[in-house]
Amino acid sequence: MVEEHYFSSDPAAPKKTVSIAMQVGGKQLELEAASGTFSSGRLDAGTAVLLKHDDHFPKDGNVLDIGCGWGPIGLSIASLQKNSTVYGIDINQRSIEQSNLNSKSLGLKNFTAMHSRDLPEDLRFSAIWSNPPIRVGKKILHELMESFIPRLEPGGRAMLVVQKNLGADSFQRWLSNRFPEAEVSRVGTDKGYRVISLVSPPSYLKK
């Protein structure tokens, strides 16, 4: 049987859920991970590394979680920063549904997950937080960054976690070259993962 990838748009295998307990910023979150989604049985190690930087969570404004999966990043921000409005996007319909179910179970009013094509085109973001889908390949990954990083507001920040062995350093160099007016830096290294920060310049990032 061919393994079904988490970036399938509509997983065919029957849905099974697993309870995941998370501690972020001193707050305990109980979420459900669904089969057929990214890291369906546990909190991904890279996501856990990124969430250690919760002191950088935006306190308000629109926040984008690219490749939200079952929602650990976006839901953590929405739970800890109630004045933020968080949008999770994915192409995996089960991920979208599970993120919204988790949001409902947490009683959140400031989180919505949707397909990337349904995100309003005029929406701008004060922050982007993501464990981006590296395994889709450089071409699609770069297209994702080129689509959404220019939608950062002036001075907005993207926080991205990438495994070193999957090309984190070359990805950071590409970001620096592709968005030369932005401030790109590594803000953390942990367990083989790099946390990369990109801060948008005062003027709008042109494609």
N, C-alpha and C positions, 0 to 999 in steps of 0.2 A: 504494500500500500504506500502511495506517495504521501510523505508528511505534509500536512496542511500548515502553511505559514501563517503567522499572526498578522501579516499584512494582506491576507486574503480579504476581499471586500465583504464576503458573506460566508463565514465558516459553515461547513455542512455537517460536521460531527455534532452529536447531541451535546447540549450545554450541561456542564457540571461546574459547580462553584466550590470554592475553598475559602474559609474565613482567614483573613490576614489581620493580625494586630500590629499596629504601627505606633511608634512614639516619635512625635515631631514637635520640636520647640516646647517640650515639657507637656504636651497634650497627647492623650491616648486616642487613637482612631481605630475603629473596627470596620473593616471593609470586606467586600466579597470579590475575589478574583474569579473570572470565568474562563473555562477552557476555550481554546481557539483564539486567545488574546495573548499579548506580549507578557511573558513571565507569569503564566497563569497559575503557578503553584506556590509562588512566594514573592516577596518584595525583591525586585532586581537589585543586584549589588551596586550597579551604577546609579540607580535611582536613590538608593539609600545614601550613597556618598553625596549626591546633589542636595538631598534634603537636610544634610548636616549644616548647610549654609542658609538655614532658615532666618538668620539675622538679616539676610538681604531680601527677604520677602517684601514685595511692594506693599505699602500701607494702604494705598488706594489706587484708583484708575483701573483701566482695562488690562487684563493679564491674559496671555495666550500660552496654552500648553499644547505643543506640537507633538502629535502621536501620543495621545493621552492614555491609551490602553484602558485599563479598568479604573484609572483616575487617581493614583497615589500622589502625583505631583500637584495637579490642579486642585484636588480636594484638600490637600494639606494647606495650600495657600488660602483657599476660600474659608477654611475652618479657622485659621489663625488670624486672618486679616479680613474682618467682616465688611470693611469699607471698600474692598476691592471687588471687581466684577470679573470672574474668571471664565474663560472660554476654552474648553477642551476640544481639539479636533483630531479626527482619525478617519481612515477609510474603511476600517473594520466595523461593520454594523453592530456586532456583538459588543465590541469595546464601548461604542457610543451608548448602547442600551445599559450596559453594566455600570458605566460611569454615572449615568443619570439615576440609576437605581441606588447606587451608593450615596449620591448627593441627597436623594430623598430620605434615605434611612438616617442620614446625619442631620436632617432638618435644615439643609442649607438653601438659601434663597439667592445666593450670589454665584452659582456655578451652573453652567449649561454645557453639555457635550453635543457635538453635531459633526456631520460630514464636513470636510474642509471646503467643499463646493458651496455649502450653505452659509458660510461665514460672510457677513455683509462686507462688500468690497470697500466701503468707505470707513470701516472701523480701524482705528489706530490704537496702539498699545503702549502703556507705560513700561511694560516688561514682557519678556518672553522667557518661559522656563521650559526646558525640554531635555529628555533623554532621547535624542533624535534617532530615527531608524537607520542606523549605519548600514545594516545588511541589505538594504534595498539597492545599494551601489552608489558610487560617487555622483553619477549623472543626476539621479533622482534626488539624492541628498542635497546637492548643490542647487537644484531647481527649487527645492523647498525653502532653503535659506534665502535665495534670491526673491522668492515670492513674499516672504514674511518679514525678514529683517528690515526692508525698506518701510515697513508699516510701523516701526517704532517711532514714538514721539521724540522730539528733540531731547536729548539727554536720557532717553529710555535705555534700559539694559536688558540684554539677553544673557541668560545663564544656561550653559549647555554642558552636559557631561558625556564624555566619550572615552572608551577604553583605549589605553595606550597601544595595545597590540592590534587594535582595529583602525589605527591611523589617526589618533588624536592630535599628534604633533603636526602632521601634514594638513589636517583639517584646520588647525589654528592658523597655519601659514596661509592657507587658501582664504580664510576669512579676512586676514590682514591685507592680502593682495586684492581681494574682491571689493572690500569696503575700506579703502585706504584712509578715509577721513574719520573712521570710527576708531575708538580706543579698544584694542583687542589684547587681552592678557590672560595668563593662567592664574587663577586665584586659589587653586587647591589641587593636591595630588594625594590620592588615597587608594590603596588596594588595587593598584594598576589602572586607576581611572584619573583622567584630567578633568577639572572643572574650568571651563573657559568662559570668560566674561567679555561681552562686546557692548560698549557704551556708544550709543548713537551721538553724532556731533550735534551742535546746536541747530544746524540747518537740516532740512529733510534729506535723508539718504537717497540720492538719485540712482536709478538703475543704470 
